[in-house]
Amino acid sequence: MNEHWSSFTKRITILADPAEIYRAWATPAGLESWFLREAIFQSSLHARRGLREFIQPRDQYSWLWHGHPDDVVEKNQILEANGSDLLRFGFTGDTIVTVKIIEEGNTPVVELTQTGIPFAENPDLNLYIGCGEGWTFYLANLKSLLEGGVDLRNKNVGIKQVINS
């Protein structure tokens, strides 16, 4: 297997306060504002996190997307959340997603890396392609919303096979 296809990194500048960017990634309300229809997190003590409460390592999550029915759900756990600029979580296909908020040239940059992507020749099952395309859209949507733009997501479950859901 070619190691090149087992991970990717996507980077985007976002002209917003890094604390606001982190909040968008690390709270249920933040994730629902640009990424998910519903983000449910449970602490290691099985208590549901509040909408504005920061997620923590070992939290279990269930995620639902706009444009998809309730049986399309992602369940996994938070592996690392440092409260300011780093988040790591388990994701589809036993992959790991790491999100870093860094500064380059006085500009905040969100850097997302997905690793452990299994090889699949079937394009419908190829996470390198599917997740790469998905993260590109959702990072652009995060940028749009945090920079004062519009929410670009398709919220109509009746419209299928579009890049914005």
C-alpha positions, 0 to 999 in steps of 0.5 A, a space after each residue: 500500500 502506498 503510504 501517501 494515501 493513508 493520510 492527508 492534511 488540509 489547511 485554511 486561513 480564518 480571520 477570526 480570534 483563535 479562541 473563537 475558532 477553537 470554540 467552533 470545534 470544541 463545543 456542541 453549539 460550535 460544531 452545530 453552527 458550521 459542521 453538524 446538525 446535532 453534536 451529542 457528547 457524553 462525559 466519561 461519567 455518561 453526563 451529556 455536555 451542554 451546548 456551550 460546554 467544552 468537550 474533554 478527552 474520553 468524551 463519547 460523541 454521536 454526530 448527525 449531519 444536515 442533508 442526511 437521515 438519522 441513520 447516518 451517524 458517526 460515533 466515536 470519542 475525543 482523544 485530546 482537547 487542550 482547551 486552546 488550539 489542539 483537538 484530536 478525535 477518532 473518526 470514521 473507519 478507525 481514522 484519527 483527525 487532529 485539528 491544530 490552530 496555529 498562527 502564520 504571519 499574524 494570521 490564524 490557520 486551521 490545520 486538519 490532518 486525518 491519519 490511519 486511512 485504510 486502503 480501498 480501491 472502490 471510490 465509494 468506500 475510499 475515505 481518502 477521497 470522501 473525507 478529503 472532499 468533505 473536510 475541504 467543504 466544511 473548512 470553507 464553511 467554517 471560514 465563511 461563517 466565522 468571517 461573517 459569511 453565510 452557512 453553505 450547508 445543504 439542510 434539505 434531506 430531500 436533495 441528495 449527492 451535493 458537496 455541501 451535505 
